Amino acid sequence: MEEWSIRTDLALESALIAEEEHGSKLDGIMSKEEQRENTLVTTVTINEEGERITGKRPGLYITVESEDLRGSDSSRHAAISRVLAEEIKVFIESAGLSRDASCLIAGLGNDHVTPDSLGPRVTDRLIVTNHLFKLHPEHVQEGYRPVSTISPGVMGMTGIETGDILLGLIEREKPDFLIVVDALASRSIERLNATIQMTDSGIQPGAGIGNRRKEISRQTAGIPVIAIGIPTVIDAATVTRDAVELVMKHLEEKSGHDDENWKQAFLGNIGLLDEDEKRQLISDVLTPAGLNMIVTPKEADLFIHGAAAVIASALNEALHDRPPEETRSFFAG
C-alpha cells in the first residue's frame, strides 16, 4: 500500500512533527512565540540541518494565527492585518530593500476554484503604481513605491509553468523583489483558515497537495522572494483521524476513563495506535477507494473574501509609506 505522507505547507507544522518524532527541540530548528493584539505570532527559523529533518527550505517562517480570521468581524480583521503588515516589513527590511524598491506581486492559484482563488482575490485589491512611475512620475505622491501585479493562472489553464511565466516577467520588468500569494494545505483542522504563513524561502506551488510545480525562490528568480499563504484545504485522511480523536476525547470526558484498556475496549487495537499510525491506516482504507480527497470548509466563499482583504490591506500598508487610512482596503467592501 502507498505510504501515507503528511500534507502540509506550514513550516510550523513540519517543525512540530519533527520535534514529536525526536522527542525534543532540534538544533536545526529555532522557534519563538508571542501574543500581539490577541493574535499568536510564531517565528520559526530553519537551517540546513532543519531542512534535512523537516523537508522545508532553510529560511525564516512567520505564522500569524487567529480564529478571528475565520469570522466576519471587520475590526478583528483589521487588527490581524496590522500585525501582518508589521511582519511583512520585517521581511522587506531583512532583505535590505529600500523604501523605493520596486515590487511585483503574483497572485497564484485558480480564480475559478474558490479555495484556490486567494492569490487572484488579493491582487484585485492592491494599490498598483508601477505604471504611474513610468508614465507620470511627477504626479506620484511621496511615500508610494512602484508596485505591479499579475495573476498568472495555473498550468492546467495556461499550459505554461507558473514559475516560467514569473521568471520571464521578472527578466523583462526587473522588479527589485517578488511577493507571491497562494492558498496552502494544512495537516490540522485547527489551523485551517486560521493561519497566515510568510517566508523568505520561496514557494513550490501545489507541494502541500502532492502536485509540485517549479520552485519560485531567490535561487530561481535572482531577487528576494516573500511568500504569503493561508491553508484553505486539508486531506480527508487527516479530517477523519481528527474526528476519531475528537470522538474519543468526548467519550473520555463523559465516562471519566482515559486509560489504554478503555481505549482498546472501545476501538480494539486501533485505540492503541499513535497519530501517524492512525493516519496511515485511514489512508490505506480511503486511498484505494478514491476517497482520500482534498477538502475545504463549506464557508469557503465568505472566508476567501475576508482573508483576501486582510492580506491585501497588510500589503498595501507595508509596501507604501503612507498613512494607514490611505492604503487599507475596506474589509466589508
N, C-alpha and C positions, 0 to 999 in steps of 0.2 A: 504494500500500500504506500502511496506517496506520503512522504514525511510532511507533517504539518509545519508551516513556517509562520512566524509572528508577523502580522501585517500591521506595521506602524511606520509613520513618517516622523514621529516625535522622538527627538534625542532624549528627552526626559524619560520616556517610557523605556527606551533601549538601555539607558543607564540603570534604571531601577531593575530591569530584568537581569542585567549583568551582575548587579550587586546581590540580587537574590540567589543567583546561581553560585556565586563565590562566597556568599555569607558575610561580606564585609565591604567597606569602602575600597575603591580601587585607585591605584596610583595614576592611571591614565585618564581618570575622570574626576573633575572637581565641580562641586555644586554648592550653591547657597540660595537661601530663600529670604524673602522679605515681604511684608504686607504693606500695600500702598493704596489708599482710597478703597478699602475693602476688596482689594484685588491682590492675589498671590502672584508675585513675580519670582521666577526661578531662573537662575543663571547656571548653565552647565558649560564647562569648558572641556573639550575632548582633544587629547594629543594623539601622537601616532600609536602609542600603546593602547589608548582608548578606542581608536579606530579598529584595531585588531579584535578587541573584545566586543564592541557594540555594532560594528559594521557601518557606523556613521563617520563621515569625513571629519578630519580634525578642524576645529574652529570653535567659535562662540555661538551658543544657542541660548536664547532667552525666550521663556514662555510666560505669557500673561494669562492667568486663569481666573474666571469668574462665572458663576452660574447665571449672573445677570445678563451675560451675553446672549443667552437663550431667550430672554424675555423681550418685552417691548417698551420698557421704561426708558424714555429718551434721556433723562437726567443721568441714569446709571450708564447708558451707552456713552454719553459724553465724558463721564469720569473714566471709563475704560479707555476711551480714545486719547485722553490726556496722558494717561500712563503709557500707552503705546507710543505716542509721539515722542515722549522723553527717551524711550528705549531706541527708537529709530535714530534719534540724534546721536546716541551713544555709538551706533554702528558707523554713522557718517563721520563723526569725529575720529573714531579709532582708525578709519581708513585714510585719514589725513586729507580729507576733501575740503576744499574751500567753500565759502558761502555762495560763491557764484559758479560752482562746478555744475556742469550740465548733467541732467538725469534722464534716462529712458526707463519708463515703467511698462512692463509687459504683464498683461492680464491673461494668464494661461487658463486653459480649460475650454469646455464646450458650452456655449451660451444656450444651447437647446436642451441641455440636461441639467436640471435645477441644482443638484448637489455639486456639480462640476462647473457651475457658472460664476463662482465667486470672483475669479480674476477679471473677466469681462465686465461684471457689475461694478467692480471697484474702478476700473479705468473710465467708466461712464461718468463718474462723479469727481474726477480730478481736475485741478486747475492746470490747464495746458498753456504754456507760454513760449515754447521754443520758436514758433513761427513769428511771434511778435518781436523777439530778439533779432530775428533775421530780416524781417521786413520793415519794422518800425521801432527800432531800439530807442529812439528818442522819446517815445511815448510810454515806455515801460517804467513803472514806478520803482523806486529804490526798495530793495528787500525781496524782490522776486528773483528766482533763478530760472534758467532755461529748463523746461520740463516738456518731454514729449511722451506719448503713449502709443501702445499697439496691443491689439488682441489678435494674436496670430492664429487662433483656432486650434484644432487638433489634427493629427496626421490623417485620421480617417476621413476628414472633410477636405483637407488641402492636398493630400498626397505628398507632403513635404515635412520632414522632421522639424519640429518647433525650434529646436536648437539651431538648425541651419538657417531658418528664417531670421532668428535674432542675431546670429553671427554675421550674416550678410548685411543686416541693417546697422549693426554696430560698426562694421567696416566702412559703410557709406556715410553714416551720420556722425560717427566718432564722439559719442557721449562720454563723459568722464566716469560715470558709473551707471550700473543697471540695477533696478529693483524688479523682482519677479513676484507675482502674487498668484497663489494657486490653492485649490482645495487639497486637503491631505486625508490620510487614513489614520485611524487610532485603534488601539487594542483595548480601550477602556470605554465603557458606556459613560462613566462619569466625566471624561474629558471630551466626549463627542459634543460638538457645537458649543463648547465652553472654554476652549483653549486657543490662544493665538501664539504661534511659534515664529520667531525671527532668527535668522542665522546668516553668518558671513561665509559659510562653507558652500553656498550654491544649492542647487536643487537638481534632482533627477526625476522629471515628471513621470507619474504612474508607478513609482517604485513601491509605494505603500499597498498597491493592489496587485503587485506582481506583473505589471505591464511597463517595464523600464524603457524609457526613451533616452535620447542623448543628454548627457550631463550639461548643465548650464552653470558655470562657475568661473572664478577668476582665472583658473588654469586654462579653460577653453575660450573665454571671452576676451582675456587680456586686460580687463578692467575690474575694479571691485564689484562684487555682486552681493546684493542683500536679498534673501528670500523670505517671504512672509506668507504664512498659510494658516488655515483653520481646518481641523479634522471634521469632515462632514459625513464620512462613511465609515462603516465597520463591517467585518465579515460575520456571517451567520453563525459560524462555529463559536466565535467569541461571545456573541449575544446569548447563544444557548448555554454556554458554560457559565456566564454571569447570572443567567436566570436560575440555573440549578443552584448556584451558591446563594442567591437571594432567598429561594425557597427553603433551603437548608437552614439559613440563619433565622428565618421567620419561625420555622418549626422548633428550632432550638430554644428560641425565646419563649414560645408558647408552652413547651414541655418542660423547660428547665434543665434539659440534658444537652451536654456538648462533648461527651466523651466519644472515643473512637468506636467503642462497641455499639453505641446507639446509632452512629452514622452507618456502620456496617449492617446493622439490623434493618435500617430504613432503605438503604440503596445497595446493599450487598457489598461486594468488593469495590464497586465504583466509589463508594463513600470514602474509601481509604486512599484513593489516588490523589496526587498533588495536582496543582493547577495545570501544569504543562501536560501531564498525563491525561487529564480530563479533556483538555482541548484536542489532544491528538486523537483520543477515542471518538470524540464528537465529529472531528474532521473525517476520520475513517468511515464514519457512518454516512455523513452528509455528502462528501465529495463524489463517490461513485454514483449517487442518485442525482447528481447535478444540483444539489440543494445548498451547497456552501456559497451562497450568494453574497454580494456586497450590498448592504442595505443602508438606508438613511431614514431619519425620523420623518413622520408624516407632515410635520410643520416646516418642511424644508423651504418652501417658498417664502414664508414670513421671515424665517431665520436669515436666509441669504440676503434679503433686502436690508435687514438691520445690520448684519455683520459687514456688508459691503460699505455701509455708511460709516461704521466705526473705523474701518481700515482707511478708507478714503479721506476721512476727516483728519486722522492722525498723520497721514502722508502730506496732506496739504499744509498742516501746521508745522510739521518737521522740516519740510523742504523749503518753505518760504519764510523769510524773517519778517513776518508781518503780524499785526495784532490777530489773536485767535478768531475774533468775530469776522475777520475778512477772509479767513481760509477755511473755516469749519463748515461742513455741509449741514443742511437741515436734516436731522435724524428722522423726523416724521415725514419728510418730503419724498 
